[in-house]
Amino acid sequence: MKEFALWAEADWIAAIAATVLGLFLVGGAYAVTRKEPEFGGHPKGLYMLFFAEMWERFSYYGMRALLIFYLTQHWLFNNTASNVIYGAYISLVYITPVLGGWLADRYIGQRKAVLFGAILLTFGHFLMAFEGTGGQNDPTINVFWLALAFIIVGSGFLKANISVLVGQLYPRTDVRRDGAYTIFYMGINVGAAVGAILAGYLGFTLGWEYGFGAAGIGMLLGLVVFVVGKPLLLGKGEPAQPLAKNTELLVYGIGIVGVAVMWVLIQYQSLVGGIMLIAGALLLGYVLIEAFKLEKHPRERIFAALFLIALQPLFWGLFEQGGGSLNLFTNEFIDLQGVPAPIFQSINPIYIILLAPLFAGLWTWLGRKGLEPSTPAKFGLGLVQLGFGFLVLVWGAATVGIDAKIPVIFLFGIYLFHTTGELCLSPVGLSAMNRLSPKHLASLIMGAWFFATAGGGFVAGVIGAATGGEDGDMTREAALDVYWTIGLVSIVVGIIVVLIARFVAKYMHLDTLADDNVGDDLEGQGEFPGEPQAAGIHPTTRNEG
């Protein structure tokens, strides 16, 4: 293990991360400045969104890597309380895209929603750098709550809408869509990996304000990229109707009021669960009302989307242990070879950077041979791999004595299976939501996707709290018992989903899914001039689902 220890010095890891970031920036500048409308078979707008989201994720995951330690070591909450706060924060980050998506659909469009969200996020991340003296009696803790509130509302306006913008760059039946979302997902994870390493390194070695300040700079750069790259969107994401100035200002005012509401909610986490139940019931009712207004095939596509959405709380409730209880477990019980624990939050995104191109190519290759698993089957496989990852960690702990620290290789193992599970679910799910949604409900359905992820955040907090002992501090035995149980539950549910996937896939009606050019469909033409479309089936979609 000596060689590994030498390789894993934190300063070298940070230097490598900075170098990788620089290489991506050079490559991105080359891609978007070329005269051709496409690069690498995709619109240049995809790469602009890639880099805007990369910086946003740099800031978000840089802050996320430090948050649980900031709560326990600076504000002096115990482990149980910190996990509850962490879970409430994650829940609110993913619940606000429902409102942000609805406001974008109805009023300001996706582009302006993303821009406004980026501005709020920039304020929030810079406010995180004001740390005060620490402890729960320090008045500066109110600035901390305000910073989280800005980040929560900013994410609400940005998250769902930037994902919708990716889909709007492609016709609905374009075979490149899953690949595009996987490339976009790579951008997310480049930012996540580098943010976790650099912000985690700076926060643990120089001070909290340096780590959170780095996250703020990253978000500011994301905002700049999005503003400068506006022409590459080719007019996508604008309001359906011309927008009155007063209406636009009213929407922004709602966002500011939302910051005040979130400032209260994040301090009273017990309210979040009840609000989510009520809001979830209202959202489900609204989506069903809209679905029953549609014809048979579009209506059943909404039902299929709701089935996929319903799997989100389980998946993300387990997956988000990574930033909460598993982050604390890593610091306490894993042999880290002297590397700060937050840096290990980069393992998952690094795996995605390495594996995402392989998965994108795999789906395309299997699709051409008629062997690609349906979207529901991919979800089931994702749940099985997620659960197996927890069992790997438990088995690893069993190989050493109760007082010995667990070899770090098993931490790499759990994140490997969590990553392959994520790649079977998350980018595929983003694509499915955009594909299965009617155009006038696109951002709302994407918001519902993130709302279900919010449910996962709340579940994550409950599970994380269960890993604490009677005094609120984590114990090794309690944590491993919880990980064993949730691992088995995830595997069983995943197997059931795989078994019923073919029935759910029928409700997706991909054989009759056409592009938005209704005139072409009526004339029996494909998406491209002179290309036949027999019985409404586009050649690129026959093997899907």
C-alpha positions in Angstrom: 0.0 0.0 0.0 3.1 2.3 0.2 3.0 3.0 -3.5 -0.6 3.9 -3.3 0.1 6.2 -0.4 2.8 8.0 -2.4 0.5 8.3 -5.4 -2.4 9.6 -3.4 -0.9 12.6 -1.8 -3.6 15.2 -1.8 -1.6 18.0 -3.4 -0.7 15.8 -6.4 -4.4 14.9 -6.8 -5.4 18.6 -6.7 -2.7 19.4 -9.3 -3.9 16.6 -11.6 -7.5 17.8 -11.2 -6.5 21.3 -12.2 -4.6 20.0 -15.2 -7.6 17.9 -16.4 -9.8 20.9 -16.0 -7.5 22.9 -18.2 -7.5 20.3 -20.9 -11.3 20.2 -21.0 -11.4 24.0 -21.3 -9.0 24.0 -24.2 -11.0 21.2 -25.9 -14.3 22.9 -25.3 -13.0 26.2 -26.8 -11.9 24.3 -29.9 -15.3 22.6 -30.2 -17.5 25.7 -30.0 -15.3 28.0 -32.0 -15.3 25.8 -35.2 -17.3 27.2 -38.1 -19.2 24.0 -38.7 -22.7 23.8 -37.1 -21.8 20.5 -35.5 -18.8 18.9 -33.8 -18.3 15.2 -33.3 -21.7 14.5 -34.7 -23.6 16.8 -32.2 -24.7 20.5 -32.3 -22.2 22.9 -30.9 -24.9 24.1 -28.4 -24.5 20.7 -26.6 -20.9 21.5 -25.8 -21.8 25.0 -24.6 -24.4 23.5 -22.2 -21.8 20.8 -21.3 -19.4 23.5 -20.1 -22.0 25.7 -18.4 -23.3 22.7 -16.5 -19.7 21.5 -15.8 -19.0 24.7 -13.9 -22.4 24.6 -12.1 -21.6 21.1 -10.9 -18.1 22.1 -10.0 -19.6 24.5 -7.5 -22.4 22.3 -6.3 -20.3 19.1 -5.7 -17.4 21.1 -4.4 -19.7 22.5 -1.7 -21.4 19.1 -1.3 -18.1 17.3 -0.5 -17.5 19.7 2.4 -21.0 20.2 3.6 -21.4 17.3 6.0 -18.0 18.0 7.6 -18.8 21.7 7.7 -22.0 20.9 9.7 -20.2 18.5 12.1 -16.8 20.3 12.5 -17.6 24.0 12.2 -21.3 24.4 13.2 -20.9 21.5 15.7 -24.1 19.5 14.9 -23.9 15.8 15.8 -23.8 13.2 13.0 -27.6 12.5 13.2 -28.6 16.1 13.0 -26.1 16.7 10.2 -27.5 13.9 8.1 -31.0 15.3 8.6 -30.0 18.8 7.5 -28.1 17.3 4.6 -31.1 15.2 3.6 -33.4 18.2 3.9 -31.0 20.3 1.8 -30.8 17.7 -1.0 -34.6 17.3 -0.9 -35.2 21.1 -1.4 -32.5 21.3 -4.1 -34.5 18.7 -6.1 -38.0 19.8 -5.2 -37.7 23.4 -6.5 -37.2 22.4 -10.1 -40.9 21.6 -10.2 -41.7 25.3 -9.8 -38.8 26.4 -11.9 -39.8 24.1 -14.7 -43.5 25.2 -14.6 -42.5 28.9 -14.6 -40.2 28.2 -17.6 -42.9 26.3 -19.5 -45.6 28.9 -18.9 -43.7 32.2 -18.9 -40.0 32.9 -19.2 -38.7 29.9 -21.2 -35.8 27.6 -20.4 -33.0 30.0 -21.3 -34.0 32.8 -19.1 -34.8 30.4 -16.3 -31.3 28.9 -16.5 -29.8 32.4 -16.5 -31.7 33.6 -13.4 -30.9 30.3 -11.6 -27.2 30.7 -12.4 -27.2 34.3 -10.9 -28.9 33.0 -7.7 -26.4 30.1 -7.4 -23.5 32.5 -7.8 -24.7 34.6 -4.9 -25.3 31.4 -2.8 -21.9 29.9 -3.3 -20.1 33.1 -2.5 -22.2 33.5 0.7 -20.9 30.1 1.8 -17.5 31.6 2.2 -18.7 33.7 5.2 -18.0 31.2 8.1 -17.9 33.3 11.2 -16.5 31.8 14.4 -18.5 28.5 14.3 -20.9 26.8 16.7 -24.7 27.1 16.6 -24.7 30.2 18.8 -22.7 32.2 16.2 -25.0 34.7 14.4 -23.2 34.1 11.2 -25.0 30.8 10.9 -27.9 32.8 9.5 -25.7 33.7 6.5 -25.1 30.0 6.1 -28.8 29.2 6.0 -29.3 32.1 3.5 -26.5 30.7 1.3 -28.2 27.3 1.2 -31.5 29.1 0.4 -30.0 30.9 -2.6 -28.5 27.6 -3.8 -31.8 25.7 -3.4 -33.8 28.2 -5.4 -31.1 28.8 -8.0 -31.0 25.0 -8.6 -34.8 25.1 -9.0 -34.6 27.4 -11.9 -31.5 25.8 -13.5 -31.5 22.0 -13.1 -34.6 20.9 -15.0 -34.4 23.6 -17.6 -30.8 23.1 -18.7 -31.6 19.4 -19.2 -34.6 20.3 -21.3 -32.4 22.6 -23.4 -30.2 19.6 -24.3 -33.3 17.7 -25.6 -34.5 20.7 -27.6 -31.3 20.6 -29.7 -32.5 17.3 -31.3 -35.6 15.9 -33.0 -37.6 13.6 -30.7 -36.7 10.5 -32.6 -33.0 11.3 -33.2 -30.9 8.2 -32.3 -28.2 10.6 -31.0 -30.4 11.7 -28.0 -29.3 9.1 -25.4 -25.7 9.6 -26.5 -26.1 13.4 -26.2 -27.5 13.1 -22.7 -24.6 10.8 -21.7 -22.1 13.4 -23.1 -23.9 16.1 -21.1 -23.7 13.8 -18.1 -20.0 13.6 -18.6 -19.9 17.4 -18.3 -21.7 17.2 -15.0 -19.2 14.7 -13.7 -16.1 16.5 -14.9 -17.3 19.4 -12.9 -18.3 17.2 -10.0 -14.9 15.4 -9.9 -12.7 18.5 -10.1 -14.9 20.4 -7.8 -14.8 17.7 -5.1 -11.0 17.5 -5.4 -10.1 21.2 -5.5 -12.8 22.5 -3.1 -12.3 19.5 -0.8 -8.5 20.0 -0.8 -8.7 23.8 -0.2 -11.4 23.4 2.5 -9.6 20.8 4.5 -6.0 22.2 4.1 -6.4 26.0 3.9 -9.8 26.7 5.5 -13.5 26.4 4.8 -13.7 29.8 3.1 -11.2 28.8 0.5 -13.1 25.6 -0.5 -16.5 27.4 -0.7 -14.9 30.4 -2.4 -13.5 28.1 -5.1 -17.1 26.8 -5.6 -18.3 30.3 -6.0 -15.7 31.1 -8.6 -16.7 28.0 -10.5 -20.4 29.0 -10.5 -19.5 32.5 -11.8 -17.6 30.9 -14.7 -20.6 28.8 -15.5 -22.7 31.9 -15.7 -20.3 33.6 -18.0 -20.1 30.5 -20.3 -23.9 30.4 -20.6 -24.2 34.1 -21.4 -21.5 34.2 -24.0 -22.7 30.9 -25.6 -26.3 32.1 -26.1 -26.0 32.1 -30.0 -25.2 28.4 -30.0 -28.7 27.6 -28.7 -30.1 28.7 -32.1 -33.2 30.3 -30.5 -34.1 27.2 -28.4 -35.5 27.7 -24.9 -37.3 31.0 -25.6 -40.9 31.7 -24.4 -43.6 30.4 -26.6 -45.3 33.8 -26.6 -43.7 37.3 -26.3 -43.3 38.1 -22.6 -44.5 41.3 -20.9 -41.8 43.0 -18.8 -44.0 43.0 -15.7 -44.7 39.3 -16.0 -41.0 38.6 -16.3 -40.2 40.7 -13.2 -43.0 39.0 -11.3 -41.4 35.6 -12.0 -38.1 36.8 -10.7 -39.9 38.3 -7.7 -41.3 34.8 -7.0 -37.8 33.5 -7.0 -36.6 36.0 -4.4 -39.6 35.2 -2.2 -38.7 31.6 -2.6 -35.3 32.3 -1.2 -36.9 33.7 2.0 -39.2 30.6 2.2 -36.2 28.2 1.9 -34.3 30.2 4.5 -37.0 29.2 7.0 -37.5 25.6 5.8 -33.8 24.6 5.8 -33.7 25.6 9.5 -36.9 23.5 10.4 -36.2 20.3 8.6 -39.1 18.5 10.2 -41.4 20.5 8.0 -39.8 19.3 4.8 -41.2 15.8 4.9 -44.8 16.9 5.4 -44.5 19.5 2.6 -43.1 17.0 0.3 -46.0 14.6 0.9 -48.6 17.3 0.2 -46.7 18.8 -2.8 -46.1 15.3 -4.2 -49.8 14.5 -4.0 -50.7 17.8 -5.7 -48.1 17.3 -8.4 -49.2 13.7 -9.1 -52.8 14.9 -9.3 -52.0 17.7 -11.7 -49.9 15.5 -14.0 -52.7 12.9 -14.1 -55.3 15.5 -14.9 -53.2 16.7 -17.8 -52.5 13.1 -18.9 -56.2 12.3 -19.1 -56.7 15.2 -21.5 -54.4 13.5 -24.0 -55.0 10.8 -26.5 -54.3 7.1 -25.7 -50.6 6.9 -26.7 -49.4 10.2 -25.2 -51.4 9.5 -22.1 -49.8 6.0 -21.6 -46.4 7.5 -22.2 -47.1 9.8 -19.2 -48.0 6.7 -17.2 -44.7 5.0 -18.2 -42.8 8.2 -17.2 -44.6 8.1 -13.8 -43.5 4.5 -13.2 -39.9 5.5 -13.9 -40.2 8.5 -11.7 -41.6 6.4 -8.8 -38.3 4.5 -8.7 -36.3 7.7 -8.0 -36.8 8.0 -4.2 -35.4 4.5 -3.6 -32.4 4.9 -5.9 -31.3 8.4 -4.8 -32.1 7.8 -1.2 -29.5 5.1 -1.2 -27.1 6.8 -3.7 -27.0 10.1 -1.7 -25.5 8.3 1.3 -22.3 9.1 -0.7 -22.3 12.7 0.4 -23.8 12.1 3.8 -23.4 9.0 6.0 -20.9 7.3 3.7 -18.8 10.5 3.6 -18.7 10.4 7.4 -18.1 6.6 7.4 -15.1 7.1 5.1 -13.5 9.7 7.4 -14.0 7.5 10.5 -13.5 3.9 9.4 -11.7 3.7 6.0 -7.9 3.6 5.7 -7.5 6.8 3.6 -3.7 6.8 3.4 -3.5 10.4 4.6 -5.9 11.8 1.9 -8.7 14.2 3.1 -12.0 12.4 3.0 -13.9 14.9 0.8 -11.5 14.2 -2.1 -12.9 10.6 -2.2 -16.2 12.2 -3.3 -14.5 12.5 -6.7 -14.4 8.7 -7.2 -17.9 8.5 -8.5 -17.7 11.3 -11.1 -14.2 10.1 -12.2 -15.7 6.6 -12.9 -18.5 8.3 -14.9 -16.0 10.2 -17.0 -14.3 7.0 -17.8 -17.3 4.8 -18.3 -19.9 7.2 -19.8 -18.5 6.9 -23.3 -18.5 3.1 -23.0 -22.1 3.1 -21.9 -23.1 5.6 -24.7 -21.4 3.4 -27.3 -22.9 0.2 -25.7 -26.5 1.4 -25.9 -26.0 2.5 -29.6 -24.3 -0.8 -30.5 -27.0 -2.9 -28.9 -29.7 -0.7 -30.4 -28.4 -1.3 -33.9 -28.5 -5.0 -33.3 -32.0 -4.9 -31.7 -30.6 -6.0 -28.3 -30.8 -2.8 -26.3 -32.6 -3.2 -22.9 -35.7 -1.2 -22.6 -35.5 2.0 -20.4 -37.4 0.2 -17.5 -35.0 -2.7 -17.7 -32.0 -0.4 -17.5 -33.6 1.1 -14.3 -33.9 -2.3 -12.8 -30.3 -3.1 -13.6 -29.3 0.2 -12.0 -31.0 -0.7 -8.7 -29.4 -4.1 -8.6 -25.9 -2.7 -9.1 -26.6 0.1 -6.5 -27.5 -2.5 -3.9 -24.6 -4.8 -4.7 -22.2 -1.9 -4.1 -23.3 -1.6 -0.4 -22.8 -5.4 0.0 -19.3 -5.0 -1.3 -18.5 -2.5 1.4 -20.0 -4.7 4.1 -18.0 -7.7 2.9 -14.9 -5.6 2.8 -15.5 -4.7 6.5 -15.8 -8.3 7.3 -12.3 -9.0 6.0 -10.6 -7.0 8.8 -10.9 -6.9 12.6 -13.5 -4.8 14.3 -10.9 -2.3 15.4 -9.0 -2.2 12.1 -9.8 0.3 9.4 -11.3 -1.0 6.2 -9.0 -1.1 3.1 -9.7 1.8 0.8 -10.1 -0.6 -2.2 -13.6 -1.5 -0.9 -14.5 2.2 -1.1 -13.5 2.2 -4.7 -15.6 -0.9 -5.1 -18.9 0.5 -3.7 -18.5 3.6 -5.9 -17.8 1.5 -9.0 -21.1 -0.3 -8.7 -23.0 2.8 -7.7 -21.6 4.5 -10.8 -22.5 1.7 -13.2 -26.0 1.7 -11.6 -26.2 5.5 -12.0 -25.3 5.2 -15.7 -28.1 2.7 -16.3 -30.6 5.1 -14.7 -29.8 8.8 -14.6 -28.8 9.9 -18.1 -31.3 7.3 -19.6 -34.0 8.7 -17.3 -33.3 12.3 -18.4 -33.6 11.3 -22.0 -36.8 9.3 -21.3 -38.5 12.2 -19.5 -37.8 14.5 -22.5 -38.9 11.9 -25.0 -42.1 10.7 -23.3 -43.4 14.2 -22.4 -45.7 16.2 -24.6 -43.9 19.4 -25.6 -46.2 21.7 -23.5 -45.4 19.6 -20.4 -41.7 19.0 -21.0 -40.3 21.1 -18.2 -43.0 20.1 -15.7 -42.3 16.3 -16.3 -38.6 17.0 -16.0 -39.4 18.9 -12.8 -41.4 15.9 -11.5 -38.3 13.7 -12.2 -36.3 16.0 -9.9 -39.1 16.1 -7.4 -38.8 12.4 -7.0 -35.1 12.8 -6.6 -35.9 15.2 -3.8 -37.9 12.4 -2.2 -34.7 10.4 -2.4 -32.8 13.2 -0.6 -35.3 13.1 2.2 -35.0 9.3 2.4 -31.2 9.7 2.4 -31.4 11.9 5.5 -33.6 9.4 7.3 -31.2 6.5 6.4 -28.2 8.5 7.3 -29.7 9.4 10.7 -30.2 5.7 11.3 -26.4 5.1 11.1 -25.9 7.2 14.3 -25.6 5.7 17.8 -27.8 6.7 20.7 -25.8 9.9 21.2 -26.2 10.9 17.6 -22.7 9.9 16.6 -22.1 7.2 13.9 -21.1 3.7 14.9 -19.4 1.3 12.6 -21.8 -1.6 13.5 -25.0 0.4 13.1 -23.8 1.9 9.7 -22.9 -1.5 8.3 -26.2 -3.0 9.4 -28.0 -0.3 7.6 -25.9 -0.7 4.5 -26.5 -4.4 4.4 -30.3 -4.0 4.7 -30.7 -1.2 2.1 -28.4 -3.2 -0.3 -30.6 -6.2 -0.2 -33.8 -4.1 -0.6 -32.4 -2.4 -3.7 -31.4 -5.7 -5.3 -34.8 -7.3 -4.7 -36.7 -4.2 -6.1 -34.3 -4.1 -9.1 -35.0 -7.7 -10.0 -38.7 -7.1 -9.8 -38.4 -4.1 -12.1 -36.4 -6.1 -14.7 -39.1 -8.8 -14.7 -41.9 -6.4 -15.4 -39.9 -4.1 -17.7 -41.4 -5.5 -21.0 -44.9 -4.6 -19.8 -44.0 -1.1 -18.8 -42.1 -0.6 -22.1 -45.3 -1.2 -24.0 -46.8 1.9 -22.5 -43.9 4.0 -23.9 -45.2 3.4 -27.5 -41.9 4.2 -29.0 -43.0 2.5 -32.3 -45.5 5.4 -32.9 -43.4 8.2 -31.4 -42.9 10.9 -34.0 -41.1 14.2 -34.2 -42.7 17.5 -33.6 -43.1 18.2 -37.4 -46.8 17.1 -37.6 -47.0 17.9 -41.3 -44.2 15.4 -42.1 -45.9 12.7 -40.0 -49.2 13.2 -41.9 -47.5 13.0 -45.2 -45.7 9.8 -44.2 -42.2 11.4 -44.4 -39.3 11.0 -41.9 -37.4 13.7 -40.1 -35.0 14.1 -43.0 -36.1 15.0 -46.6 -36.9 12.0 -48.8 -36.7 9.5 -45.9 -39.6 7.1 -45.7 -41.5 6.6 -42.4 -43.6 3.4 -42.6 -46.6 3.3 -40.2 -45.2 6.2 -38.2 -42.0 4.3 -37.2 -38.8 6.2 -37.6 -35.9 3.9 -38.6 -33.8 5.1 -35.7 -36.4 4.0 -33.1 -37.5 0.6 -34.2 -35.1 -1.3 -31.9 -35.6 0.9 -28.8 -37.7 -0.1 -25.8 
